[in-house]
Amino acid sequence: GAEMAVLQGDPSKADEFTVRLRMPNGYKIAPHTHPTVENVTVLKGTFFAGMGEQFSEANLKAFQRDAFASIPANHAHYAMARGQTIVQVHGLGPFVLTYVNPADDPTKK
């Protein structure tokens, strides 16, 4: 699956944080929300993101290396990786993922 490394701060606290997420080819992140703004910079690979409560490959937008996206707080979105993909996420915590469908939460499987 995916791997996450904390670079700065404590993502569980209400303070600045920076994390990196490494995803294998084809990795999908199910629709979810965050209580705070999520800022994403693509460092490697192609990161696809879509907005909404249903995962739809037809609605994914491709973000190549060096691309930046800012996702508003509480807006449902989803993602997928093409090739090994590394993104850097930064913002103000807490960094919490709430899955639209709780059964999609990989920590519960």
Protein Blocks (a to p, Z undefined) as FASTA:
>chain_A
ZZdddfbdjfkbccdddddddddehiacdddddfbdcddddfedjddddedjbdcfklpc
cddehiacdddehiacddddedjaddddddddddddddfblmlpmklZZ
